[in-house]
């Protein structure tokens, strides 16, 4: 039987939409050069394509399109309540890319954005300028890979390297790069900087197989984390979000066994623990698009506009993982998200 994608869908990034105002921007031309066979369509504003009505997220993920644009207005945002600050007073995030090449069934981006297509803002120099303005007032802990996976798109954009070079020049800037990727080529050529934290989101392989479509395996992620530790890079392990599945204790035990045998856990910077939670508006949008998805149709509990597992289950899952981790690392290195 032929592959359904091959029969009925265009190749990934077969079409690239480009805002007219940045068509000749150096980053635009660099990205376009990597897709010589793509159909390039000039547009006025990225929202004309990205925000149009009646889009189908699931179908678009079968054949994502690329949109190149310039981000206007505010470029940095204070960290959201559902995110870990890791004790940092000045916790911000930024989105120089919107949407992800991966297709995780529980990802909040499916409820946040009206489209599965990927927007790359090529005016990265404006992001840097806004960061520098804040750094003149105080230090900054900045997450640059929340609304995408920068490392997974590195061969297309090179943005992880650009942020790396920028951080090297600013001693009061700390970056967190969150990823599920296993970009070995990038890692092999990285120069360690103590203020750039590589944070790997980890799940049991059963959850990866069921819900984290197109992502690297648990072992591949851990192997990259181990290599970064060996190189001297700060590495964070993120057991967040924990996802409930039948026999979840067994699956998370097996995950931790692989973690302990693959990574030098004593050299980990820290870990984060948190069960699945999401805003009510995002979940509503996700359920409308995926009416048969078990992971998002769980009978969640709602508090203050956020859905999460019932308190007893949430406590059981997080306590289970934390107790196991405390056998290997000090409790000061374990950050637990709290509602």
C-alpha positions in Angstrom: 0.0 0.0 0.0 1.3 3.4 -0.9 1.9 6.1 1.8 -1.2 8.3 2.2 1.0 11.4 2.5 2.7 10.6 -0.8 -0.6 10.1 -2.6 -2.6 13.0 -1.4 -0.4 15.7 0.1 2.3 18.0 -1.1 5.8 17.7 0.4 6.6 19.7 3.5 7.3 23.3 2.7 6.3 22.8 -0.9 4.8 26.3 -0.7 6.5 29.2 1.0 4.6 32.4 1.7 6.7 35.6 2.0 5.7 39.0 3.2 6.5 41.5 0.5 8.3 43.9 3.0 11.0 41.3 3.9 11.3 39.5 0.6 14.8 40.7 0.1 15.9 40.3 3.7 19.1 38.3 4.0 17.5 35.6 6.2 14.6 35.3 3.8 16.9 34.7 0.9 19.0 32.3 2.8 15.9 30.2 3.7 14.4 30.3 0.2 17.7 29.1 -1.2 17.2 25.8 0.7 14.0 25.1 -1.1 14.7 25.7 -4.8 11.7 23.7 -5.9 9.2 25.4 -3.6 6.4 27.5 -4.9 7.0 31.0 -3.4 3.9 33.2 -2.9 4.2 36.9 -2.0 1.8 38.1 0.6 1.0 41.4 2.4 0.9 40.1 6.0 1.4 36.7 7.5 -1.9 36.7 9.2 -3.7 36.8 5.8 -2.6 33.1 5.5 -1.9 32.0 9.1 -5.1 33.4 10.6 -7.7 32.6 7.9 -10.8 30.8 9.0 -11.8 27.1 8.8 -8.3 25.7 8.8 -7.7 22.0 9.6 -4.8 21.5 12.0 -4.5 17.8 11.5 -4.5 18.0 7.7 -2.0 20.8 7.7 0.4 18.8 9.8 0.5 16.3 6.9 1.9 19.0 4.6 3.0 22.0 6.5 3.7 25.3 4.7 6.3 27.9 5.6 5.5 31.5 6.1 8.3 34.1 6.3 7.4 37.4 8.0 8.5 40.3 10.2 7.2 40.4 13.8 5.9 43.8 14.9 5.0 45.2 18.3 6.1 43.6 21.5 8.7 40.8 21.0 9.3 39.7 24.6 6.7 38.5 27.1 6.7 37.8 30.8 6.6 34.1 31.5 3.2 32.5 31.7 1.8 31.0 34.9 1.8 27.5 33.5 5.6 27.6 32.9 8.4 27.0 35.3 10.5 30.1 36.2 13.2 28.0 38.0 13.5 30.7 40.6 14.4 33.5 38.2 13.0 36.9 39.0 13.1 38.2 35.5 11.6 35.4 33.5 10.6 36.1 29.9 10.0 34.2 26.7 10.0 35.1 23.0 8.7 33.6 19.8 10.8 34.1 16.8 9.1 31.1 15.3 5.5 30.0 15.7 4.5 26.4 15.5 6.5 23.2 15.5 7.7 20.6 12.9 6.7 17.9 15.4 3.1 16.8 15.9 2.4 16.1 19.6 -1.2 15.3 20.2 -1.3 17.2 23.5 0.6 20.2 22.4 -1.0 23.5 23.5 0.1 25.1 20.2 -2.8 23.2 18.6 -5.2 25.2 20.7 -3.2 28.5 20.6 -2.8 28.9 16.9 -5.4 28.7 14.1 -3.0 27.0 11.8 -0.4 24.2 11.8 1.8 26.0 9.3 5.1 27.4 10.6 5.8 31.2 10.7 9.5 32.2 10.8 10.1 35.9 11.7 13.2 36.9 9.9 13.8 40.2 11.7 15.8 38.5 14.4 17.8 41.7 14.8 14.7 43.4 16.3 14.4 40.6 18.9 18.0 41.1 19.8 17.5 44.9 20.1 14.5 44.5 22.5 16.5 42.0 24.6 19.4 44.5 24.8 17.0 47.2 26.0 15.8 45.1 28.9 19.4 44.0 29.7 20.2 47.7 30.3 17.8 47.6 33.3 18.4 44.2 34.7 19.5 40.6 34.0 17.2 38.4 32.0 16.3 34.7 31.9 14.8 34.1 28.4 13.2 31.1 27.0 13.5 31.1 23.2 12.0 27.8 22.3 8.5 27.6 23.9 6.3 28.1 20.8 8.4 25.9 18.5 11.4 23.6 18.7 14.3 25.7 17.5 16.8 22.8 17.3 14.4 20.8 15.1 14.4 23.7 12.6 18.0 24.5 12.9 19.0 23.2 9.4 16.4 25.7 8.0 16.8 28.8 10.1 20.1 28.6 12.0 18.4 30.5 14.8 19.8 28.4 17.7 23.3 29.3 16.6 22.3 33.0 16.2 20.9 33.1 19.7 24.0 31.3 20.9 26.3 33.9 19.3 24.1 36.7 20.8 24.2 35.3 24.3 28.0 35.0 24.2 28.2 38.8 24.0 25.8 39.5 26.9 26.9 38.2 30.3 23.7 39.1 32.1 21.6 37.0 29.7 20.6 33.4 30.4 18.9 31.4 27.7 16.8 28.2 27.9 16.4 26.2 24.7 13.6 23.6 25.2 13.6 20.7 22.8 12.5 17.2 22.0 15.1 17.1 19.2 18.2 15.0 18.8 20.2 17.3 16.5 23.6 15.6 16.7 25.1 17.7 13.9 24.5 20.9 15.9 25.7 19.4 19.1 28.9 18.2 17.6 29.8 21.7 16.6 28.6 23.7 19.7 30.8 25.8 21.9 29.6 25.5 25.5 28.4 28.6 27.2 27.4 28.3 30.9 24.4 30.7 30.4 22.8 28.6 27.7 20.7 25.8 29.2 19.6 22.9 26.9 16.3 21.6 28.3 15.2 18.2 27.0 11.5 17.3 27.3 11.4 13.5 28.2 8.5 11.0 28.1 8.3 7.3 28.4 8.7 5.6 25.0 5.0 4.4 25.1 3.9 8.0 25.3 6.3 9.1 22.5 4.9 6.3 20.3 1.3 7.2 21.0 1.3 11.0 21.2 4.6 12.6 20.2 4.4 12.0 16.4 7.6 12.5 14.4 9.8 13.2 17.5 13.1 11.4 18.2 13.0 8.4 20.6 13.7 8.7 24.3 17.1 7.1 23.8 18.0 9.6 21.0 17.1 12.6 23.2 19.0 11.2 26.2 22.1 10.5 24.0 22.1 14.1 22.9 21.7 15.3 26.5 24.6 13.1 27.5 26.8 14.5 24.8 26.0 18.0 25.8 26.9 17.2 29.4 30.1 15.7 28.2 30.9 18.9 26.4 30.3 21.0 29.5 26.9 22.5 28.6 24.2 23.0 31.3 21.5 20.4 30.7 18.0 20.4 32.2 15.7 17.3 32.1 12.0 18.2 31.8 9.6 15.5 32.9 6.9 17.9 32.0 4.2 17.4 31.0 3.7 14.0 32.6 0.9 12.2 30.6 -1.5 9.7 32.1 -1.8 6.4 30.4 -2.7 2.9 31.7 0.2 1.4 33.7 1.8 4.8 33.9 3.9 3.9 36.9 5.6 1.1 35.0 6.3 3.2 31.9 7.8 6.1 34.0 9.9 3.6 35.9 11.3 2.2 32.7 11.9 5.8 31.4 13.9 6.6 34.6 16.0 3.5 34.3 17.0 4.5 30.8 17.8 8.0 32.0 20.0 6.8 34.8 21.9 4.4 32.5 22.4 6.9 29.7 23.0 10.3 31.4 25.3 11.1 34.3 22.5 12.3 36.5 24.9 13.9 39.0 26.0 16.4 36.3 22.5 17.4 35.4 21.8 21.1 36.2 18.3 20.4 37.4 15.0 18.8 36.5 11.4 19.9 36.2 8.4 17.9 37.1 4.8 18.7 36.2 1.7 16.9 35.0 -0.3 18.0 31.9 -2.1 21.4 32.3 -3.6 23.8 29.8 -5.8 26.8 29.6 -9.5 26.2 29.1 -9.6 28.2 25.8 -6.7 26.2 24.3 -8.3 22.9 25.4 -11.6 23.9 23.9 -10.0 24.5 20.5 -8.0 21.3 20.6 -11.1 19.2 21.4 -13.0 20.8 18.5 -10.2 19.7 16.1 -9.6 16.2 17.6 -12.9 14.8 18.9 -11.4 11.3 19.3 -8.1 12.1 21.0 -7.9 10.2 24.4 -5.1 12.4 25.7 -7.1 15.6 25.5 -10.5 14.2 26.3 -9.5 13.0 29.8 -12.0 14.2 32.5 -9.8 17.0 33.7 -10.4 19.3 36.7 -10.6 23.0 36.1 -9.2 25.7 38.4 -8.8 29.4 37.7 -9.2 28.9 33.9 -6.8 26.0 33.6 -7.5 22.3 33.2 -5.3 19.7 34.9 -5.6 16.1 36.1 -7.7 15.7 39.3 -5.8 16.7 42.4 -5.3 13.2 43.7 -4.0 11.8 40.4 -1.8 14.9 39.8 -0.3 14.5 43.3 0.2 10.7 42.9 2.0 11.1 39.5 4.2 14.0 40.5 5.0 12.5 43.9 5.9 9.2 42.3 8.4 10.8 40.0 9.9 13.2 42.6 10.5 10.4 45.1 12.3 8.3 42.5 14.4 11.3 41.4 15.4 12.2 45.0 17.1 8.8 45.2 19.6 10.1 42.6 19.8 13.9 43.0 19.3 16.4 45.7 15.8 17.9 46.2 17.2 21.4 45.5 17.7 20.4 41.9 14.0 19.3 41.5 11.6 22.0 40.4 7.9 21.1 40.6 5.3 23.2 38.9 2.5 24.3 41.1 -0.9 25.6 40.1 
